[in-house]
């Protein structure tokens, strides 16, 4: 019975926000599979004053390699990029090696309410990207 409850229609209002963010990320994932890096789809939900970590890794090491899979650990600098256009440029560079994507999936594993005022998907995405 609980599976039929719409996200946010019960005491867990953050589920509604997670559902809205998941929809936006799914739109970007579909666009990535069509034409990476699909920056226009990403730009649709990033706030102009976005603040995020630069995507160029400051440290990279191979954790495991074999069987056609390579696992790489990347550590990123603590400094921040302070606007949407700069972040989109970073994303373009980061995704440049990917000419074609068969799979692009995003999963929200948790949402934490950080303010009492009403949240919108855009504000939540801003908060998530600022925390990374």
C-alpha positions in Angstrom: 0.0 0.0 0.0 2.8 2.5 0.8 4.3 2.1 -2.6 1.3 3.9 -3.9 1.9 7.0 -1.8 3.2 9.9 -4.0 6.6 11.2 -2.9 6.2 14.0 -0.4 2.5 13.2 0.3 3.3 11.8 3.7 5.5 12.9 6.6 8.7 12.5 4.4 8.5 15.7 2.4 12.1 15.4 1.3 11.1 12.4 -0.8 9.2 14.8 -3.1 12.4 16.9 -3.6 14.4 13.8 -4.3 11.8 12.7 -6.9 11.9 16.1 -8.6 15.8 16.1 -8.6 15.7 12.5 -9.9 13.5 13.7 -12.8 15.9 16.5 -13.7 18.9 14.1 -13.5 17.1 11.5 -15.6 16.5 14.2 -18.3 20.2 14.9 -18.3 21.0 11.2 -18.4 18.8 10.7 -21.5 20.5 13.7 -23.2 23.9 12.3 -22.3 23.1 9.1 -24.2 22.0 11.1 -27.2 24.8 13.7 -27.4 27.4 14.0 -24.6 28.1 16.2 -22.8 24.5 17.5 -23.1 25.3 20.7 -21.3 22.1 22.5 -22.3 20.1 19.8 -20.4 22.4 20.2 -17.4 22.2 24.0 -17.6 18.4 23.9 -17.4 18.5 23.1 -13.7 21.7 24.8 -12.5 21.4 28.2 -10.8 23.6 31.0 -12.2 25.3 31.5 -8.9 26.2 27.8 -8.5 29.3 27.0 -6.5 31.1 23.7 -6.9 34.4 21.9 -6.9 36.4 22.1 -10.1 36.2 18.7 -11.9 39.8 18.4 -12.8 41.2 15.9 -10.3 44.2 16.9 -8.2 45.1 13.3 -7.5 44.3 10.1 -9.4 45.1 6.5 -8.7 44.0 3.1 -10.2 42.3 1.0 -7.5 41.8 -2.1 -9.7 42.2 -3.0 -13.3 41.2 -6.2 -15.0 38.5 -8.0 -16.9 37.7 -5.0 -19.0 37.0 -2.7 -16.0 39.2 -0.1 -14.5 38.4 1.5 -11.2 40.0 4.8 -10.6 39.9 6.9 -7.4 40.0 10.6 -8.0 40.5 13.3 -5.4 39.4 16.8 -6.1 40.8 20.1 -4.9 39.0 21.9 -2.1 38.7 25.3 -4.0 35.4 26.1 -5.7 34.2 27.3 -9.0 31.8 30.2 -8.5 29.3 30.4 -11.4 27.2 28.1 -13.6 29.1 28.9 -16.9 32.5 28.1 -15.3 31.1 24.9 -13.9 29.6 23.9 -17.3 32.9 24.5 -18.9 34.5 22.2 -16.3 31.9 19.6 -17.1 32.5 19.9 -20.8 36.2 19.3 -20.2 35.5 16.4 -17.8 33.2 14.6 -20.3 35.3 15.4 -23.4 36.7 11.9 -23.7 33.2 10.4 -23.9 32.1 10.5 -27.6 29.3 8.1 -27.0 27.5 6.9 -23.9 25.4 3.7 -23.8 24.6 4.1 -20.1 24.1 7.2 -18.0 22.4 6.8 -14.7 22.1 8.9 -11.5 20.8 7.7 -8.2 19.9 9.8 -5.2 20.9 7.9 -2.1 19.8 10.5 0.5 18.4 13.9 1.0 18.9 16.1 4.0 16.7 19.1 4.8 19.1 22.0 5.5 16.6 24.9 5.9 13.2 25.5 7.3 12.1 27.6 4.3 10.4 26.0 1.3 12.8 24.2 -0.9 12.6 23.9 -4.7 14.4 21.3 -6.8 16.7 24.1 -8.1 17.7 25.1 -4.5 18.3 21.5 -3.5 20.5 20.8 -6.5 22.4 24.0 -5.6 22.9 22.8 -2.1 24.0 19.3 -3.2 26.5 20.6 -5.7 27.9 23.1 -3.1 28.5 20.3 -0.6 30.5 18.2 -3.0 
